[in-house]
Amino acid sequence: MLPSSTRAGVVFAVGAMLSVQLGLAVSVGLAREIGPTGVAWLRLAWAGVLLLVLVRPRPSTFRRPVLKTSVVLGVVTAGMTILFMVAATRLPLGTASALEFLGPLTVAIVRGRSGTRWWPVLAAVGVVLLTQPWQGGTDLIGIACALASAVCWGCYILLTQRVGDEVSGVRGLAVSMPVAGLVATFVHGPATISQLTWPLVLAGLGLAVLVPVIPFCLEMLALQRLTASAFGTLMSLEPALALLVGLIVLHQVPNLAAGAGVAFVVAAGIGAERTGAREPVKTMV
């Protein structure tokens, strides 16, 4: 029988992935209006505003190292979101996703216990079979952006866990997300503002709730209950969920390789769930 904290962590992680997939499905039409990087900026900007209003964090109550880590987490979050959107416009989505997954996979391998190191390897095989990157072309800028996003994703996992261990609830996220919104505004906001209409602004608000407010909050709660290795391996279930959404909503029938990939990542997810419990961590504030 799994500890209740582990089960809760798995539920939070899976819920975050489902929210991401739903948000991506909703964002397709919006991306046609303002471009993928414009969507990324709108999501992050709204998410930062929402968390500031709803949580109203008090940075003065944070220890200085935690506050600095929260700020760095915000910069990394913006980089992860924007870089992946750029990569996805230059590479097949499967190729970009497979390359980006190298980030959490590396975290899972490096931070995993000796008894859990095979689960990330199994997940890697599954992700390759699911995304089939060998079918894509080669775009050096796209590949560089996807790999940079992978680095950001790995750092995001470690930083989110560190902040979550120090700060109760999602107050750390309420500091990092406004920072991410400011970074995204500086990078891409001026190029998109002139294209905005009130319907697009309201659509961006709804999308920000789906991605990233809900999934990032759930991920922080999950990382308070799971090891970084288990969390990183569970994230490998996301391509399988995307495949399922494609089958049900878009009627995209997977080939044999993709079906085998689902089996691999599900097996890895089960293994991570059974071996990924964390000792409870007492938050400082």
Short mmCIF file of the C-alpha atoms (twelve columns), coordinates in Angstrom:
data_MODEL
# 
_entry.id   MODEL 
# 
loop_
_atom_site.group_PDB 
_atom_site.id 
_atom_site.type_symbol 
_atom_site.label_atom_id 
_atom_site.label_alt_id 
_atom_site.label_comp_id 
_atom_site.label_asym_id 
_atom_site.label_seq_id 
_atom_site.Cartn_x 
_atom_site.Cartn_y 
_atom_site.Cartn_z 
_atom_site.pdbx_PDB_model_num 
ATOM 1   C CA . MET A 1   0.000   0.000  0.000   1 
ATOM 2   C CA . LEU A 2   1.444   3.356  -1.010  1 
ATOM 3   C CA . PRO A 3   1.771   6.147  1.576   1 
ATOM 4   C CA . SER A 4   -1.040  8.678  1.331   1 
ATOM 5   C CA . SER A 5   1.455   11.477 0.589   1 
ATOM 6   C CA . THR A 6   2.783   9.546  -2.399  1 
ATOM 7   C CA . ARG A 7   -0.715  8.866  -3.750  1 
ATOM 8   C CA . ALA A 8   -1.605  12.537 -3.362  1 
ATOM 9   C CA . GLY A 9   1.584   13.574 -5.136  1 
ATOM 10  C CA . VAL A 10  0.798   11.288 -8.073  1 
ATOM 11  C CA . VAL A 11  -2.772  12.640 -8.301  1 
ATOM 12  C CA . PHE A 12  -1.477  16.224 -8.303  1 
ATOM 13  C CA . ALA A 13  1.108   15.427 -11.002 1 
ATOM 14  C CA . VAL A 14  -1.414  13.689 -13.275 1 
ATOM 15  C CA . GLY A 15  -3.928  16.498 -12.749 1 
ATOM 16  C CA . ALA A 16  -1.283  19.015 -13.789 1 
ATOM 17  C CA . MET A 17  -0.586  17.111 -16.992 1 
ATOM 18  C CA . LEU A 18  -4.273  16.861 -17.874 1 
ATOM 19  C CA . SER A 19  -4.685  20.596 -17.359 1 
ATOM 20  C CA . VAL A 20  -1.704  21.267 -19.640 1 
ATOM 21  C CA . GLN A 21  -3.131  19.095 -22.410 1 
ATOM 22  C CA . LEU A 22  -6.534  20.765 -22.197 1 
ATOM 23  C CA . GLY A 23  -4.879  24.172 -22.239 1 
ATOM 24  C CA . LEU A 24  -2.825  23.274 -25.311 1 
ATOM 25  C CA . ALA A 25  -5.964  22.125 -27.127 1 
ATOM 26  C CA . VAL A 26  -7.706  25.411 -26.311 1 
ATOM 27  C CA . SER A 27  -4.703  27.512 -27.337 1 
ATOM 28  C CA . VAL A 28  -4.584  26.275 -30.943 1 
ATOM 29  C CA . GLY A 29  -7.011  28.916 -32.213 1 
ATOM 30  C CA . LEU A 30  -5.417  31.663 -30.126 1 
ATOM 31  C CA . ALA A 31  -1.974  30.883 -31.567 1 
ATOM 32  C CA . ARG A 32  -3.308  31.602 -35.056 1 
ATOM 33  C CA . GLU A 33  -4.179  35.118 -33.929 1 
ATOM 34  C CA . ILE A 34  -1.044  36.228 -32.068 1 
ATOM 35  C CA . GLY A 35  1.487   33.470 -32.689 1 
ATOM 36  C CA . PRO A 36  2.814   30.820 -30.291 1 
ATOM 37  C CA . THR A 37  5.189   33.133 -28.442 1 
ATOM 38  C CA . GLY A 38  2.403   35.671 -28.095 1 
ATOM 39  C CA . VAL A 39  0.270   32.972 -26.465 1 
ATOM 40  C CA . ALA A 40  3.136   32.142 -24.107 1 
ATOM 41  C CA . TRP A 41  3.432   35.789 -23.082 1 
ATOM 42  C CA . LEU A 42  -0.328  36.185 -22.558 1 
ATOM 43  C CA . ARG A 43  -0.445  33.043 -20.423 1 
ATOM 44  C CA . LEU A 44  2.454   34.064 -18.207 1 
ATOM 45  C CA . ALA A 45  1.354   37.690 -17.838 1 
ATOM 46  C CA . TRP A 46  -2.176  36.751 -16.799 1 
ATOM 47  C CA . ALA A 47  -0.919  33.973 -14.525 1 
ATOM 48  C CA . GLY A 48  1.328   36.415 -12.684 1 
ATOM 49  C CA . VAL A 49  -1.553  38.862 -12.169 1 
ATOM 50  C CA . LEU A 50  -3.943  36.118 -11.023 1 
ATOM 51  C CA . LEU A 51  -1.573  34.702 -8.435  1 
ATOM 52  C CA . LEU A 52  -0.699  38.149 -7.096  1 
ATOM 53  C CA . VAL A 53  -4.381  38.963 -6.635  1 
ATOM 54  C CA . LEU A 54  -5.504  35.583 -5.272  1 
ATOM 55  C CA . VAL A 55  -2.552  34.697 -3.039  1 
ATOM 56  C CA . ARG A 56  -1.179  38.151 -2.209  1 
ATOM 57  C CA . PRO A 57  2.250   36.928 -1.114  1 
ATOM 58  C CA . ARG A 58  4.322   38.885 1.379   1 
ATOM 59  C CA . PRO A 59  7.952   38.618 0.216   1 
ATOM 60  C CA . SER A 60  9.074   40.249 3.483   1 
ATOM 61  C CA . THR A 61  8.129   37.043 5.313   1 
ATOM 62  C CA . PHE A 62  10.403  34.938 3.079   1 
ATOM 63  C CA . ARG A 63  13.945  34.117 4.053   1 
ATOM 64  C CA . ARG A 64  16.307  35.921 1.680   1 
ATOM 65  C CA . PRO A 65  17.653  32.709 0.035   1 
ATOM 66  C CA . VAL A 66  14.078  31.487 -0.582  1 
ATOM 67  C CA . LEU A 67  13.059  34.813 -2.102  1 
ATOM 68  C CA . LYS A 68  16.061  34.722 -4.435  1 
ATOM 69  C CA . THR A 69  15.246  31.147 -5.418  1 
ATOM 70  C CA . SER A 70  11.639  32.155 -6.169  1 
ATOM 71  C CA . VAL A 71  12.858  34.948 -8.442  1 
ATOM 72  C CA . VAL A 72  15.225  32.583 -10.268 1 
ATOM 73  C CA . LEU A 73  12.351  30.111 -10.609 1 
ATOM 74  C CA . GLY A 74  10.319  32.828 -12.324 1 
ATOM 75  C CA . VAL A 75  13.090  33.534 -14.835 1 
ATOM 76  C CA . VAL A 76  13.468  29.809 -15.531 1 
ATOM 77  C CA . THR A 77  9.691   29.412 -15.950 1 
ATOM 78  C CA . ALA A 78  9.589   32.170 -18.549 1 
ATOM 79  C CA . GLY A 79  12.541  30.677 -20.388 1 
ATOM 80  C CA . MET A 80  11.036  27.198 -20.386 1 
ATOM 81  C CA . THR A 81  7.697   28.417 -21.760 1 
ATOM 82  C CA . ILE A 82  8.992   30.771 -24.441 1 
ATOM 83  C CA . LEU A 83  11.843  28.565 -25.663 1 
ATOM 84  C CA . PHE A 84  9.584   25.562 -26.098 1 
ATOM 85  C CA . MET A 85  7.031   27.578 -28.052 1 
ATOM 86  C CA . VAL A 86  9.797   28.756 -30.391 1 
ATOM 87  C CA . ALA A 87  11.086  25.195 -30.787 1 
ATOM 88  C CA . ALA A 88  7.597   23.902 -31.528 1 
ATOM 89  C CA . THR A 89  7.249   26.365 -34.416 1 
ATOM 90  C CA . ARG A 90  10.521  25.212 -36.024 1 
ATOM 91  C CA . LEU A 91  10.431  21.465 -35.304 1 
ATOM 92  C CA . PRO A 92  7.770   18.750 -35.419 1 
ATOM 93  C CA . LEU A 93  6.009   18.764 -32.067 1 
ATOM 94  C CA . GLY A 94  7.145   15.197 -31.361 1 
ATOM 95  C CA . THR A 95  10.785  16.102 -31.921 1 
ATOM 96  C CA . ALA A 96  10.539  19.220 -29.741 1 
ATOM 97  C CA . SER A 97  8.767   17.293 -26.969 1 
ATOM 98  C CA . ALA A 98  11.306  14.459 -27.014 1 
ATOM 99  C CA . LEU A 99  14.213  16.889 -26.804 1 
ATOM 100 C CA . GLU A 100 12.591  18.916 -24.010 1 
ATOM 101 C CA . PHE A 101 11.931  15.783 -21.985 1 
ATOM 102 C CA . LEU A 102 15.707  15.298 -21.676 1 
ATOM 103 C CA . GLY A 103 15.530  17.877 -18.851 1 
ATOM 104 C CA . PRO A 104 13.297  16.052 -16.363 1 
ATOM 105 C CA . LEU A 105 14.746  12.728 -17.503 1 
ATOM 106 C CA . THR A 106 18.222  13.904 -16.536 1 
ATOM 107 C CA . VAL A 107 16.907  15.042 -13.158 1 
ATOM 108 C CA . ALA A 108 15.273  11.658 -12.637 1 
ATOM 109 C CA . ILE A 109 18.463  9.756  -13.473 1 
ATOM 110 C CA . VAL A 110 20.835  11.958 -11.468 1 
ATOM 111 C CA . ARG A 111 18.641  12.329 -8.374  1 
ATOM 112 C CA . GLY A 112 17.096  8.850  -8.327  1 
ATOM 113 C CA . ARG A 113 17.905  6.170  -5.807  1 
ATOM 114 C CA . SER A 114 19.917  3.215  -7.058  1 
ATOM 115 C CA . GLY A 115 16.761  1.097  -7.094  1 
ATOM 116 C CA . THR A 116 14.809  3.554  -9.261  1 
ATOM 117 C CA . ARG A 117 17.340  4.427  -11.964 1 
ATOM 118 C CA . TRP A 118 15.872  1.959  -14.450 1 
ATOM 119 C CA . TRP A 119 12.490  3.694  -14.433 1 
ATOM 120 C CA . PRO A 120 13.788  6.846  -16.154 1 
ATOM 121 C CA . VAL A 121 15.548  4.671  -18.741 1 
ATOM 122 C CA . LEU A 122 12.299  2.813  -19.406 1 
ATOM 123 C CA . ALA A 123 10.463  6.125  -19.655 1 
ATOM 124 C CA . ALA A 124 13.040  7.449  -22.118 1 
ATOM 125 C CA . VAL A 125 12.479  4.492  -24.423 1 
ATOM 126 C CA . GLY A 126 8.734   5.083  -24.222 1 
ATOM 127 C CA . VAL A 127 9.015   8.797  -24.989 1 
ATOM 128 C CA . VAL A 128 11.201  8.104  -28.032 1 
ATOM 129 C CA . LEU A 129 8.693   5.552  -29.317 1 
ATOM 130 C CA . LEU A 130 5.800   7.927  -28.693 1 
ATOM 131 C CA . THR A 131 7.283   11.030 -30.278 1 
ATOM 132 C CA . GLN A 132 9.350   9.247  -32.986 1 
ATOM 133 C CA . PRO A 133 11.843  12.120 -33.404 1 
ATOM 134 C CA . TRP A 134 13.563  10.350 -36.291 1 
ATOM 135 C CA . GLN A 135 10.661  11.423 -38.510 1 
ATOM 136 C CA . GLY A 136 11.414  15.126 -38.087 1 
ATOM 137 C CA . GLY A 137 13.705  17.458 -39.995 1 
ATOM 138 C CA . THR A 138 16.769  19.194 -38.653 1 
ATOM 139 C CA . ASP A 139 16.608  22.853 -37.670 1 
ATOM 140 C CA . LEU A 140 19.617  23.873 -35.592 1 
ATOM 141 C CA . ILE A 141 17.878  26.897 -34.056 1 
ATOM 142 C CA . GLY A 142 14.839  24.798 -33.175 1 
ATOM 143 C CA . ILE A 143 17.011  22.054 -31.688 1 
ATOM 144 C CA . ALA A 144 18.972  24.619 -29.658 1 
ATOM 145 C CA . CYS A 145 15.741  26.146 -28.302 1 
ATOM 146 C CA . ALA A 146 14.331  22.721 -27.404 1 
ATOM 147 C CA . LEU A 147 17.535  21.739 -25.583 1 
ATOM 148 C CA . ALA A 148 17.605  25.082 -23.770 1 
ATOM 149 C CA . SER A 149 13.985  24.490 -22.755 1 
ATOM 150 C CA . ALA A 150 15.017  21.056 -21.482 1 
ATOM 151 C CA . VAL A 151 17.642  22.670 -19.256 1 
ATOM 152 C CA . CYS A 152 15.032  25.124 -17.981 1 
ATOM 153 C CA . TRP A 153 12.557  22.301 -17.289 1 
ATOM 154 C CA . GLY A 154 15.127  20.354 -15.283 1 
ATOM 155 C CA . CYS A 155 16.008  23.482 -13.291 1 
ATOM 156 C CA . TYR A 156 12.296  24.243 -12.845 1 
ATOM 157 C CA . ILE A 157 11.735  20.862 -11.168 1 
ATOM 158 C CA . LEU A 158 14.617  21.320 -8.731  1 
ATOM 159 C CA . LEU A 159 13.830  24.969 -7.951  1 
ATOM 160 C CA . THR A 160 10.107  24.306 -7.495  1 
ATOM 161 C CA . GLN A 161 10.850  21.520 -5.051  1 
ATOM 162 C CA . ARG A 162 13.276  23.734 -3.116  1 
ATOM 163 C CA . VAL A 163 10.782  26.593 -2.858  1 
ATOM 164 C CA . GLY A 164 7.937   24.219 -1.992  1 
ATOM 165 C CA . ASP A 165 9.983   22.745 0.853   1 
ATOM 166 C CA . GLU A 166 10.560  26.190 2.375   1 
ATOM 167 C CA . VAL A 167 7.232   27.951 1.777   1 
ATOM 168 C CA . SER A 168 3.810   26.530 2.569   1 
ATOM 169 C CA . GLY A 169 1.126   26.281 -0.080  1 
ATOM 170 C CA . VAL A 170 1.722   28.143 -3.336  1 
ATOM 171 C CA . ARG A 171 3.082   31.404 -1.945  1 
ATOM 172 C CA . GLY A 172 6.430   30.784 -3.588  1 
ATOM 173 C CA . LEU A 173 4.668   30.354 -6.907  1 
ATOM 174 C CA . ALA A 174 2.857   33.650 -6.312  1 
ATOM 175 C CA . VAL A 175 6.298   35.287 -6.335  1 
ATOM 176 C CA . SER A 176 7.852   33.338 -9.213  1 
ATOM 177 C CA . MET A 177 4.923   33.663 -11.650 1 
ATOM 178 C CA . PRO A 178 4.793   37.496 -11.609 1 
ATOM 179 C CA . VAL A 179 8.538   37.433 -12.262 1 
ATOM 180 C CA . ALA A 180 7.936   35.073 -15.204 1 
ATOM 181 C CA . GLY A 181 5.232   37.401 -16.485 1 
ATOM 182 C CA . LEU A 182 7.569   40.398 -16.302 1 
ATOM 183 C CA . VAL A 183 10.343  38.520 -18.118 1 
ATOM 184 C CA . ALA A 184 7.928   37.397 -20.846 1 
ATOM 185 C CA . THR A 185 6.574   40.949 -21.166 1 
ATOM 186 C CA . PHE A 186 10.084  42.321 -21.605 1 
ATOM 187 C CA . VAL A 187 10.949  39.657 -24.205 1 
ATOM 188 C CA . HIS A 188 7.779   39.499 -26.297 1 
ATOM 189 C CA . GLY A 189 5.048   41.724 -24.875 1 
ATOM 190 C CA . PRO A 190 5.719   44.847 -27.012 1 
ATOM 191 C CA . ALA A 191 5.453   42.791 -30.223 1 
ATOM 192 C CA . THR A 192 2.044   41.387 -29.260 1 
ATOM 193 C CA . ILE A 193 0.222   44.215 -27.485 1 
ATOM 194 C CA . SER A 194 -0.745  45.928 -30.754 1 
ATOM 195 C CA . GLN A 195 -2.466  42.704 -31.932 1 
ATOM 196 C CA . LEU A 196 -4.645  42.300 -28.846 1 
ATOM 197 C CA . THR A 197 -8.408  42.688 -28.784 1 
ATOM 198 C CA . TRP A 198 -10.717 42.320 -25.805 1 
ATOM 199 C CA . PRO A 199 -11.835 38.810 -26.884 1 
ATOM 200 C CA . LEU A 200 -8.174  37.760 -27.136 1 
ATOM 201 C CA . VAL A 201 -7.393  39.256 -23.738 1 
ATOM 202 C CA . LEU A 202 -10.289 37.391 -22.107 1 
ATOM 203 C CA . ALA A 203 -9.361  34.186 -23.918 1 
ATOM 204 C CA . GLY A 204 -5.819  34.600 -22.599 1 
ATOM 205 C CA . LEU A 205 -7.203  34.946 -19.070 1 
ATOM 206 C CA . GLY A 206 -9.053  31.655 -19.340 1 
ATOM 207 C CA . LEU A 207 -6.044  29.974 -20.896 1 
ATOM 208 C CA . ALA A 208 -3.774  31.249 -18.108 1 
ATOM 209 C CA . VAL A 209 -5.969  29.442 -15.571 1 
ATOM 210 C CA . LEU A 210 -5.518  26.166 -17.465 1 
ATOM 211 C CA . VAL A 211 -1.847  26.783 -18.288 1 
ATOM 212 C CA . PRO A 212 0.040   27.605 -16.126 1 
ATOM 213 C CA . VAL A 213 -1.887  28.516 -12.928 1 
ATOM 214 C CA . ILE A 214 -3.584  25.174 -12.245 1 
ATOM 215 C CA . PRO A 215 -0.778  22.838 -13.405 1 
ATOM 216 C CA . PHE A 216 2.022   24.842 -11.781 1 
ATOM 217 C CA . CYS A 217 0.155   24.930 -8.461  1 
ATOM 218 C CA . LEU A 218 -0.478  21.186 -8.691  1 
ATOM 219 C CA . GLU A 219 3.148   20.543 -9.619  1 
ATOM 220 C CA . MET A 220 4.393   22.462 -6.601  1 
ATOM 221 C CA . LEU A 221 2.076   20.434 -4.352  1 
ATOM 222 C CA . ALA A 222 3.258   17.235 -6.042  1 
ATOM 223 C CA . LEU A 223 6.924   18.123 -5.569  1 
ATOM 224 C CA . GLN A 224 6.293   18.588 -1.845  1 
ATOM 225 C CA . ARG A 225 5.294   14.902 -1.708  1 
ATOM 226 C CA . LEU A 226 7.476   13.161 -4.319  1 
ATOM 227 C CA . THR A 227 11.172  12.903 -5.032  1 
ATOM 228 C CA . ALA A 228 12.502  14.884 -7.980  1 
ATOM 229 C CA . SER A 229 13.275  11.538 -9.627  1 
ATOM 230 C CA . ALA A 230 9.707   10.239 -9.284  1 
ATOM 231 C CA . PHE A 231 8.221   13.545 -10.425 1 
ATOM 232 C CA . GLY A 232 10.488  13.721 -13.452 1 
ATOM 233 C CA . THR A 233 9.579   10.182 -14.442 1 
ATOM 234 C CA . LEU A 234 5.850   10.789 -13.975 1 
ATOM 235 C CA . MET A 235 6.125   13.716 -16.377 1 
ATOM 236 C CA . SER A 236 6.916   11.118 -19.037 1 
ATOM 237 C CA . LEU A 237 3.220   10.211 -18.925 1 
ATOM 238 C CA . GLU A 238 2.424   13.517 -20.630 1 
ATOM 239 C CA . PRO A 239 3.120   12.248 -24.184 1 
ATOM 240 C CA . ALA A 240 0.826   9.295  -23.451 1 
ATOM 241 C CA . LEU A 241 -1.916  11.650 -22.290 1 
ATOM 242 C CA . ALA A 242 -1.408  13.749 -25.412 1 
ATOM 243 C CA . LEU A 243 -1.752  10.607 -27.507 1 
ATOM 244 C CA . LEU A 244 -4.998  9.742  -25.708 1 
ATOM 245 C CA . VAL A 245 -6.397  13.255 -26.235 1 
ATOM 246 C CA . GLY A 246 -5.488  13.032 -29.906 1 
ATOM 247 C CA . LEU A 247 -7.269  9.686  -30.216 1 
ATOM 248 C CA . ILE A 248 -10.471 10.790 -28.462 1 
ATOM 249 C CA . VAL A 249 -10.763 14.412 -29.562 1 
ATOM 250 C CA . LEU A 250 -8.906  14.515 -32.889 1 
ATOM 251 C CA . HIS A 251 -9.429  10.875 -33.941 1 
ATOM 252 C CA . GLN A 252 -5.690  10.356 -34.441 1 
ATOM 253 C CA . VAL A 253 -5.042  6.608  -34.338 1 
ATOM 254 C CA . PRO A 254 -1.527  5.809  -32.985 1 
ATOM 255 C CA . ASN A 255 0.744   3.408  -34.841 1 
ATOM 256 C CA . LEU A 256 2.386   0.359  -33.280 1 
ATOM 257 C CA . ALA A 257 5.455   2.281  -32.109 1 
ATOM 258 C CA . ALA A 258 3.312   4.855  -30.322 1 
ATOM 259 C CA . GLY A 259 1.235   2.102  -28.722 1 
ATOM 260 C CA . ALA A 260 4.404   0.439  -27.455 1 
ATOM 261 C CA . GLY A 261 5.593   3.797  -26.154 1 
ATOM 262 C CA . VAL A 262 2.425   4.149  -24.077 1 
ATOM 263 C CA . ALA A 263 3.124   0.782  -22.465 1 
ATOM 264 C CA . PHE A 264 6.708   1.795  -21.631 1 
ATOM 265 C CA . VAL A 265 5.833   5.123  -20.025 1 
ATOM 266 C CA . VAL A 266 2.911   3.686  -18.071 1 
ATOM 267 C CA . ALA A 267 5.217   0.995  -16.682 1 
ATOM 268 C CA . ALA A 268 7.770   3.655  -15.756 1 
ATOM 269 C CA . GLY A 269 5.052   5.763  -14.112 1 
ATOM 270 C CA . ILE A 270 3.914   2.830  -11.989 1 
ATOM 271 C CA . GLY A 271 7.505   2.157  -10.966 1 
ATOM 272 C CA . ALA A 272 8.065   5.797  -10.045 1 
ATOM 273 C CA . GLU A 273 4.838   5.880  -8.046  1 
ATOM 274 C CA . ARG A 274 5.905   2.891  -5.960  1 
ATOM 275 C CA . THR A 275 9.392   4.178  -5.195  1 
ATOM 276 C CA . GLY A 276 9.019   7.951  -5.147  1 
ATOM 277 C CA . ALA A 277 7.763   8.877  -1.656  1 
ATOM 278 C CA . ARG A 278 9.466   11.729 0.159   1 
ATOM 279 C CA . GLU A 279 9.912   12.211 3.864   1 
ATOM 280 C CA . PRO A 280 7.623   15.033 5.026   1 
ATOM 281 C CA . VAL A 281 9.392   18.388 4.970   1 
ATOM 282 C CA . LYS A 282 8.452   21.074 7.466   1 
ATOM 283 C CA . THR A 283 8.083   24.400 5.693   1 
ATOM 284 C CA . MET A 284 9.715   27.467 7.177   1 
ATOM 285 C CA . VAL A 285 6.998   30.038 6.404   1 
# 
